[in-house]
Amino acid sequence: MKKSLLVIAMLAVAPLSQATDLDTKIAASFAAKYEVCGNMMKNSSKLKWKIKGKISHERAAELSRDRLFEKGYVKHLEKEKKKVRKHWSKKQCKKFINERLED
């Protein structure tokens, strides 16, 4: 009887820990996109994109500050940064920043 209660309790807690993990992954994904795209835009020649790049980089820092000490956050952040650097063009970064940041 005690073993079955323990198993039921473990199954009840498992989805909660997975939800936190998913939340951490999503936050890391957005922080990586803001940071990488912000760095791309800061190197732009137009002042508008330099400013948006700086704002984007600050938004990434804000997201990271909130989640930094959560389990697995840094690992997911680095993984997402590599993915964005490899697969996203400057045009995609501009579109992402335009959609997320207000003028």
C-alpha positions in Angstrom: 0.0 0.0 0.0 2.8 2.4 0.9 4.6 1.7 -2.3 1.6 2.4 -4.4 1.0 5.7 -2.6 4.7 6.6 -3.2 4.4 5.8 -6.9 1.2 7.9 -7.2 2.9 10.8 -5.4 5.9 10.6 -7.7 3.6 10.6 -10.8 1.8 13.6 -9.5 5.0 15.6 -9.0 6.7 14.6 -12.2 4.5 16.8 -14.5 5.2 19.8 -12.3 9.0 19.4 -12.7 8.6 18.9 -16.4 6.5 22.0 -16.8 9.2 24.0 -15.0 11.8 22.5 -17.4 9.7 23.5 -20.4 9.3 27.0 -19.0 13.1 27.2 -18.6 13.7 26.0 -22.2 11.3 28.6 -23.6 12.9 31.4 -21.5 16.4 30.3 -22.7 15.2 30.2 -26.3 13.9 33.7 -26.2 16.9 35.0 -24.3 19.3 33.5 -26.9 17.3 35.0 -29.8 17.3 38.4 -28.2 21.0 38.2 -27.4 22.3 36.9 -30.7 20.0 39.1 -32.8 20.9 42.1 -30.6 24.6 41.5 -31.2 24.0 41.2 -35.0 22.0 44.5 -35.0 24.5 46.4 -32.8 27.0 45.9 -35.6 24.7 47.4 -38.2 25.4 50.7 -39.9 22.0 52.3 -39.3 21.3 54.0 -36.0 17.8 52.5 -35.8 19.1 49.0 -35.8 21.9 49.8 -33.4 19.4 51.1 -30.9 17.1 48.1 -31.4 20.1 45.8 -31.0 21.0 47.4 -27.7 17.4 47.2 -26.4 17.2 43.5 -27.5 20.5 42.8 -25.7 19.1 44.4 -22.5 15.9 42.3 -22.8 18.0 39.1 -23.1 19.9 40.2 -19.9 16.6 40.8 -18.1 15.3 37.3 -19.1 18.6 35.7 -18.0 18.7 37.5 -14.7 15.3 36.0 -13.8 16.2 32.5 -14.7 20.0 32.2 -14.3 20.0 29.9 -11.3 17.3 27.5 -12.5 18.4 24.0 -13.3 19.6 23.5 -16.9 19.0 27.1 -17.9 22.6 27.9 -18.9 22.9 24.6 -20.9 19.7 25.4 -22.8 20.8 29.0 -23.4 24.1 28.0 -24.9 22.5 25.4 -27.1 19.9 27.9 -28.4 22.6 30.5 -29.0 24.5 28.0 -31.2 21.3 27.1 -33.1 20.3 30.8 -33.7 23.9 31.7 -34.9 23.9 28.8 -37.2 20.4 28.9 -38.7 19.2 32.5 -38.6 20.1 35.2 -41.1 20.3 38.9 -40.4 16.9 39.3 -42.1 15.3 36.8 -39.8 16.8 38.6 -36.8 15.4 41.9 -38.1 12.0 40.4 -38.4 12.1 38.9 -34.9 13.2 42.2 -33.4 10.5 44.1 -35.3 7.9 41.7 -34.1 9.0 41.8 -30.4 10.1 45.4 -29.9 7.9 48.4 -30.2 9.2 51.5 -32.1 
